[in-house]
Amino acid sequence: MKVFKFGGASVKNADAVRNVGRIVTQFKDDNLLVVISAMGKNTNKLEELVKAFWENDSKKKAGIIEELKAFHFDIANDLIADKKHHIFSDLEDLLMELECLVDKKYNNVSYDEMYDGIVCYGELLSTKILSDYLHSIEIRNKWVDARNFIQTDSNFREARVKWEETEETVKRILKPYIDRSMIITQGFVGRDEENNTTTLGREGSDYTAAVFAYCLDAKDVTIWKDVAGVMNADPNKFPEAVKLDAINYTQAIELAYYGASVIHPKTIQPLKSKNISLFVNSFLNTSAVGTVVNNEARALVKECYIVKENQTLVSISTRNYSFIAEDNLSNIFVEFARHKVRINVMQNSAISFSACCDTKESRIEDLCRDISGDFKVNITPDCILLTIYNAQNEQTVPAGYRDYKILLKQVLGDAMQLVLQK
């Protein structure tokens, strides 16, 4: 059996949905599970709705709901001529649920819990449209709610999969359906023991595909992208970037960890554990050979460049010039974990500790406020993290970044990482 994953760009409009239909039609005789992301940039739009809910901005909430309704109904109208088709009532029901959700008053609910409860509607809407469209062109499929299968803890926005429970449920309930019909389901979402919606982290649909593949003992997973495959750099930033034909699991995990945008960091591990091949193919050119990730691929020797923007460098030092030793490091890491601030690269000296982190809402400011009683804290915003994997030497900084100021430099194994600022 096969697992396909299509991201937001692959279902961004009616023509894109038709293209997905053409692709899956070629595999309709295979056992196929299809994971779909929210359409286009609708996750961003739903994040705006979360913010409007939190700020109790009724006018903005109503405006965003109307935008979401217009966007999805425009696509459905383009795809299906029969205005009595149940796709329209399906969408109306989901959008009414969403509207009721953001109009309700809650006690003792966290921002992250509401985030997961609201943002999941992007995937629910996109999969309804695709599933109903496929039915309209006589492609048999079954729409399923991924939250009934992906069981997680309650770490909202970064939920951890409960593997034993998820695998048992998938094999017992979902597998019999796959033997009879194509499955259409959502990426990114799960459900905790209290029946609350959770999400697996931004861009987590790749990971969802890997989870289902693991639980179903799939032959392979294909991620359909708008690029030719995994590149050695972002072609928008590095015009000379080239496609990598094959990558082994270990290097794919490292590249994803460092921020290679084509593959979600958590995706590879479940596939590696069952030797499930991962293909990264282009939905714009389905006949082209993309990139394969498996155990047989030779180790990469080509340099790879990974750029992460919107970074903040957090510099921490002791107030009494005591060492940044185990006790101080322990306290610092506890606070980073409590505030859910992800560290992309870190470095410490005798009396200081530095961490480059994703700039995310107010989390870094809250973190720094809470540790400033025990430590001196300095924040440097608007940084860039440049990782050079397989760096041939320490002089291989790309020309476009040589004039930047280097705030932090670290060389570890095959990777050189630089925190830069203009």
C-alpha positions as CSV (number, residue, x, y, z in Angstrom):
1,M,0.0,0.0,0.0
2,K,1.0,3.6,-0.6
3,V,0.6,6.9,1.3
4,F,0.5,10.2,-0.5
5,K,0.7,13.6,1.0
6,F,-0.3,16.9,-0.7
7,G,0.6,20.2,0.8
8,G,-1.3,23.5,0.7
9,A,0.3,24.6,-2.6
10,S,-1.0,21.4,-4.3
11,V,-4.7,22.3,-3.4
12,K,-4.5,26.1,-3.5
13,N,-7.3,26.5,-6.1
14,A,-9.7,24.5,-8.2
15,D,-7.2,23.7,-11.0
16,A,-4.8,22.4,-8.4
17,V,-7.5,20.2,-6.9
18,R,-8.2,18.8,-10.4
19,N,-4.5,18.1,-10.8
20,V,-4.5,16.1,-7.5
21,G,-7.5,14.2,-8.9
22,R,-5.5,13.3,-12.0
23,I,-2.5,12.1,-9.9
24,V,-4.5,9.9,-7.6
25,T,-6.6,8.5,-10.5
26,Q,-3.4,6.9,-11.8
27,F,-3.1,4.9,-8.5
28,K,-6.8,4.2,-7.9
29,D,-6.2,0.5,-8.2
30,D,-3.6,0.6,-5.4
31,N,-4.4,0.6,-1.7
32,L,-3.9,4.3,-1.2
33,L,-4.2,6.7,1.7
34,V,-4.0,10.4,0.9
35,V,-3.1,13.1,3.4
36,I,-4.1,16.7,2.6
37,S,-3.0,20.0,4.1
38,A,-5.1,23.2,4.4
39,M,-5.6,24.9,1.0
40,G,-3.1,27.6,0.1
41,K,-2.2,29.9,3.0
42,N,-5.4,29.2,5.0
43,T,-3.4,28.0,8.0
44,N,-2.1,31.5,8.2
45,K,-5.6,32.9,7.9
46,L,-6.8,30.6,10.7
47,E,-3.9,31.8,12.9
48,E,-5.2,35.3,12.4
49,L,-8.6,34.0,13.6
50,V,-7.0,32.5,16.7
51,K,-5.5,35.9,17.5
52,A,-8.8,37.7,16.8
53,F,-10.6,35.2,19.1
54,W,-8.0,35.8,21.9
55,E,-8.3,39.5,21.6
56,N,-12.1,39.3,21.5
57,D,-12.2,41.2,18.2
58,S,-15.7,40.4,17.0
59,K,-15.4,42.4,13.8
60,K,-12.2,40.8,12.8
61,K,-13.5,37.3,13.6
62,A,-16.5,37.8,11.4
63,G,-14.4,39.2,8.6
64,I,-12.0,36.2,8.6
65,I,-14.9,33.7,8.7
66,E,-16.4,35.4,5.6
67,E,-13.0,35.3,3.8
68,L,-12.7,31.6,4.6
69,K,-16.2,30.9,3.4
70,A,-15.7,32.8,0.2
71,F,-12.4,31.1,-0.6
72,H,-13.7,27.6,-0.1
73,F,-17.1,28.1,-1.7
74,D,-15.4,29.6,-4.8
75,I,-13.3,26.5,-5.2
76,A,-16.2,24.2,-4.7
77,N,-18.4,26.2,-7.2
78,D,-15.6,25.9,-9.7
79,L,-15.2,22.1,-9.2
80,I,-18.9,21.0,-9.0
81,A,-21.6,22.5,-11.2
82,D,-24.5,20.9,-9.4
83,K,-25.4,23.5,-6.7
84,K,-27.5,20.9,-4.9
85,H,-24.4,18.7,-4.4
86,H,-23.8,17.9,-0.7
87,I,-20.3,19.5,-0.9
88,F,-22.0,22.8,-0.2
89,S,-23.8,21.6,2.9
90,D,-20.6,19.9,4.1
91,L,-18.7,23.1,3.9
92,E,-21.6,25.1,5.5
93,D,-21.7,22.7,8.4
94,L,-17.9,22.9,9.0
95,L,-17.9,26.7,8.8
96,M,-20.8,27.0,11.1
97,E,-19.0,24.8,13.6
98,L,-16.0,27.1,13.4
99,E,-18.1,30.2,13.8
100,C,-19.7,28.8,16.9
101,L,-16.4,27.7,18.3
102,V,-14.9,31.3,18.1
103,D,-18.1,32.9,19.4
104,K,-18.3,30.8,22.5
105,K,-17.0,31.9,25.9
106,Y,-14.5,29.6,27.7
107,N,-13.1,29.3,31.1
108,N,-9.5,28.3,31.8
109,V,-8.6,27.6,28.2
110,S,-5.0,28.2,27.0
111,Y,-4.1,30.0,23.8
112,D,-2.4,26.9,22.5
113,E,-5.5,24.7,23.1
114,M,-7.7,27.2,21.3
115,Y,-5.1,27.4,18.5
116,D,-5.4,23.6,17.9
117,G,-9.2,23.7,18.0
118,I,-9.4,26.5,15.5
119,V,-6.6,25.9,13.0
120,C,-7.6,22.2,12.3
121,Y,-10.5,23.5,10.2
122,G,-8.2,24.2,7.4
123,E,-7.5,20.5,6.9
124,L,-11.1,19.5,7.5
125,L,-12.4,21.9,4.8
126,S,-9.7,21.0,2.2
127,T,-10.3,17.2,2.6
128,K,-14.0,17.6,2.3
129,I,-13.6,19.5,-1.0
130,L,-11.2,16.9,-2.4
131,S,-13.2,13.9,-1.3
132,D,-16.4,15.3,-2.7
133,Y,-14.8,16.3,-5.9
134,L,-13.3,12.9,-6.4
135,H,-16.7,11.4,-5.9
136,S,-18.1,13.8,-8.5
137,I,-15.7,12.4,-11.1
138,E,-16.4,8.8,-10.0
139,I,-13.3,8.1,-8.0
140,R,-14.4,6.0,-5.1
141,N,-12.9,7.2,-1.8
142,K,-13.7,7.5,1.9
143,W,-13.3,10.6,3.9
144,V,-12.0,9.9,7.5
145,D,-11.2,12.2,10.4
146,A,-7.6,11.8,11.3
147,R,-8.3,12.8,14.8
148,N,-10.1,9.4,15.3
149,F,-6.8,7.6,14.7
150,I,-3.8,9.9,15.5
151,Q,-3.8,9.7,19.3
152,T,-1.6,12.1,21.2
153,D,-0.7,13.7,24.5
154,S,-2.1,17.1,25.4
155,N,1.0,19.1,24.5
156,F,-1.0,21.5,22.3
157,R,0.7,22.8,19.1
158,E,3.5,20.2,19.5
159,A,1.6,17.1,20.4
160,R,3.5,13.8,20.7
161,V,2.0,10.7,19.1
162,K,1.0,7.8,21.3
163,W,2.4,5.2,19.1
164,E,0.9,2.0,20.6
165,E,-2.6,3.3,20.8
166,T,-2.4,4.9,17.4
167,E,-1.1,1.8,15.6
168,E,-3.7,-0.5,17.3
169,T,-6.6,1.8,16.3
170,V,-5.3,2.3,12.7
171,K,-4.9,-1.4,12.1
172,R,-8.1,-2.4,13.8
173,I,-10.5,0.2,12.3
174,L,-8.9,1.9,9.3
175,K,-7.0,-0.9,7.6
176,P,-10.1,-2.8,6.5
177,Y,-11.4,0.3,4.7
178,I,-8.2,0.7,2.8
179,D,-8.6,-2.7,1.3
180,R,-11.9,-1.5,-0.2
181,S,-11.4,2.2,-1.0
182,M,-9.0,5.1,-1.3
183,I,-8.8,7.0,2.0
184,I,-8.8,10.9,2.1
185,T,-7.7,12.3,5.5
186,Q,-6.1,15.3,7.1
187,G,-2.5,16.1,8.0
188,F,-1.3,17.9,11.1
189,V,-4.1,17.0,13.5
190,G,-4.7,14.5,16.3
191,R,-6.7,14.1,19.5
192,D,-5.8,13.7,23.1
193,E,-7.4,11.5,25.8
194,E,-9.8,14.2,26.7
195,N,-11.1,14.3,23.1
196,N,-9.5,17.7,22.5
197,T,-8.1,18.4,19.1
198,T,-4.3,18.6,19.0
199,T,-1.8,19.5,16.3
200,L,1.6,17.9,15.6
201,G,3.5,21.2,14.9
202,R,3.5,23.6,12.0
203,E,4.0,21.9,8.7
204,G,3.2,18.6,10.4
205,S,1.3,16.9,7.6
206,D,4.5,15.1,6.3
207,Y,4.7,13.6,9.8
208,T,1.1,12.5,9.7
209,A,1.8,10.7,6.4
210,A,4.7,8.9,8.1
211,V,2.6,8.0,11.1
212,F,-0.1,6.4,8.9
213,A,2.6,4.6,6.8
214,Y,4.3,3.2,9.9
215,C,1.0,1.9,11.4
216,L,-0.1,0.4,8.0
217,D,3.2,-1.1,7.1
218,A,3.1,0.9,3.8
219,K,5.5,0.2,1.0
220,D,6.4,3.8,0.5
221,V,5.3,7.4,1.1
222,T,5.3,10.1,-1.6
223,I,5.3,13.8,-0.7
224,W,4.1,15.9,-3.7
225,K,5.7,19.3,-3.8
226,D,6.0,22.2,-6.2
227,V,9.7,21.6,-6.5
228,A,11.6,18.9,-8.5
229,G,12.6,17.0,-5.3
230,V,14.9,17.7,-2.4
231,M,17.4,20.4,-3.4
232,N,20.8,21.2,-1.9
233,A,19.5,24.7,-1.3
234,D,16.4,26.8,-1.6
235,P,16.4,27.7,-5.4
236,N,14.7,31.1,-4.5
237,K,17.8,32.0,-2.5
238,F,20.4,30.0,-4.4
239,P,19.7,30.0,-8.2
240,E,22.5,27.4,-8.7
241,A,20.7,24.9,-6.4
242,V,20.5,21.3,-7.8
243,K,18.3,18.3,-7.0
244,L,19.6,15.5,-4.9
245,D,18.6,12.2,-6.5
246,A,18.9,10.1,-3.3
247,I,19.6,10.6,0.4
248,N,20.0,8.1,3.1
249,Y,17.8,8.2,6.2
250,T,20.5,9.5,8.5
251,Q,21.4,12.4,6.4
252,A,17.8,13.2,5.7
253,I,17.1,13.4,9.4
254,E,20.0,15.7,9.9
255,L,19.0,18.0,7.0
256,A,15.4,18.1,8.2
257,Y,16.6,18.9,11.8
258,Y,18.7,21.8,10.5
259,G,15.7,23.2,8.7
260,A,15.5,21.8,5.2
261,S,12.0,22.9,4.3
262,V,11.0,20.1,2.0
263,I,10.9,17.4,4.8
264,H,9.4,17.9,8.2
265,P,12.0,17.0,10.9
266,K,9.9,14.2,12.5
267,T,9.0,12.5,9.3
268,I,12.0,10.2,8.7
269,Q,12.3,8.3,12.0
270,P,9.1,6.2,11.7
271,L,9.9,5.5,8.1
272,K,13.5,4.4,8.9
273,S,12.3,2.1,11.7
274,K,10.3,0.0,9.1
275,N,12.5,0.7,6.1
276,I,9.7,2.5,4.3
277,S,11.0,4.5,1.3
278,L,10.1,8.2,1.0
279,F,9.8,9.9,-2.4
280,V,9.6,13.6,-2.9
281,N,8.1,14.3,-6.3
282,S,6.8,17.3,-8.2
283,F,3.0,17.6,-8.7
284,L,3.8,20.0,-11.5
285,N,5.7,17.4,-13.5
286,T,4.6,14.0,-12.4
287,S,6.7,12.2,-15.0
288,A,10.0,13.6,-13.7
289,V,12.1,11.6,-11.3
290,G,12.2,13.3,-7.8
291,T,14.3,12.4,-4.7
292,V,14.2,9.1,-2.9
293,V,15.1,8.7,0.8
294,N,16.0,5.2,1.8
295,N,18.6,3.0,3.4
296,E,20.3,2.2,0.1
297,A,21.3,5.7,-0.9
298,R,24.9,6.6,-0.7
299,A,26.1,9.3,1.7
300,L,25.9,12.8,0.3
301,V,29.1,14.6,-0.3
302,K,27.6,17.7,-1.9
303,E,27.4,20.9,0.1
304,C,23.8,21.8,1.2
305,Y,22.8,25.2,2.3
306,I,19.9,25.8,4.7
307,V,18.7,29.3,5.6
308,K,16.3,29.9,8.5
309,E,15.1,33.5,8.8
310,N,13.1,35.2,11.6
311,Q,15.5,34.0,14.2
312,T,16.3,35.5,17.6
313,L,19.6,35.1,19.5
314,V,19.1,34.9,23.2
315,S,22.3,35.5,25.2
316,I,22.2,34.6,28.9
317,S,24.9,35.2,31.5
318,T,25.2,34.8,35.2
319,R,24.8,37.9,37.4
320,N,27.6,36.9,39.9
321,Y,30.1,35.6,37.3
322,S,29.5,32.0,38.5
323,F,29.9,29.3,35.9
324,I,27.2,28.2,33.5
325,A,27.5,24.7,34.8
326,E,25.0,21.8,35.2
327,D,22.8,23.5,37.8
328,N,22.4,26.7,35.8
329,L,22.0,24.9,32.5
330,S,19.3,22.7,34.0
331,N,17.4,25.8,35.1
332,I,17.8,27.4,31.7
333,F,16.6,24.3,29.8
334,V,13.6,23.9,32.1
335,E,12.5,27.4,31.2
336,F,13.0,26.9,27.5
337,A,10.9,23.8,27.6
338,R,8.2,25.4,29.7
339,H,7.8,28.2,27.3
340,K,8.0,25.9,24.3
341,V,10.9,27.9,22.7
342,R,12.7,25.7,20.3
343,I,16.5,26.0,20.2
344,N,18.0,25.6,16.7
345,V,21.7,26.0,17.8
346,M,23.3,26.7,21.2
347,Q,26.7,27.4,22.6
348,N,28.0,28.1,26.0
349,S,31.2,29.4,27.6
350,A,32.3,29.6,31.2
351,I,29.8,32.3,32.2
352,S,27.4,32.7,29.2
353,F,24.9,30.7,27.2
354,S,23.6,31.6,23.8
355,A,20.7,30.1,21.9
356,C,19.3,30.8,18.4
357,C,15.6,30.3,18.4
358,D,12.6,30.7,16.1
359,T,10.9,34.0,16.6
360,K,7.4,33.1,17.7
361,E,4.8,35.4,19.1
362,S,5.6,36.5,22.6
363,R,7.2,33.2,23.8
364,I,10.8,34.5,23.8
365,E,9.9,37.7,25.6
366,D,8.0,35.7,28.2
367,L,10.9,33.3,28.6
368,C,13.4,36.1,29.0
369,R,11.2,37.9,31.5
370,D,10.9,34.8,33.7
371,I,14.7,34.1,33.8
372,S,15.9,37.7,34.1
373,G,15.6,37.5,37.9
374,D,18.5,35.0,38.0
375,F,20.4,35.8,34.8
376,K,21.3,38.7,32.6
377,V,19.5,38.4,29.4
378,N,20.0,40.0,26.0
379,I,17.9,39.5,22.9
380,T,19.1,40.1,19.4
381,P,16.2,40.0,16.9
382,D,16.1,39.8,13.1
383,C,18.8,37.1,12.8
384,I,19.4,34.5,10.1
385,L,20.6,31.0,10.8
386,L,22.8,29.6,8.0
387,T,23.7,25.9,8.1
388,I,26.2,24.6,5.6
389,Y,26.0,20.8,5.6
390,N,29.1,18.9,4.2
391,A,31.0,22.2,4.3
392,Q,34.3,21.6,2.5
393,N,36.1,24.2,4.6
394,E,35.2,27.1,6.9
395,Q,35.5,29.6,4.0
396,T,32.5,28.2,2.1
397,V,30.1,30.9,3.2
398,P,27.9,31.8,0.1
399,A,28.6,35.1,-1.5
400,G,25.2,36.6,-0.6
401,Y,26.0,36.2,3.1
402,R,29.6,37.2,3.4
403,D,28.9,40.8,4.4
404,Y,26.7,39.7,7.3
405,K,28.0,40.0,10.8
406,I,28.7,36.7,12.5
407,L,27.2,36.6,16.0
408,L,27.7,32.9,16.6
409,K,29.6,30.2,14.8
410,Q,29.6,26.5,15.5
411,V,31.1,23.5,13.7
412,L,29.9,20.1,14.7
413,G,30.4,17.0,12.6
414,D,29.3,17.6,9.0
415,A,27.6,20.9,9.7
416,M,28.8,24.5,10.1
417,Q,26.2,26.8,11.6
418,L,26.4,30.6,11.6
419,V,24.0,33.1,13.3
420,L,24.1,36.2,11.1
421,Q,22.8,39.7,11.2
422,K,22.9,42.4,8.6
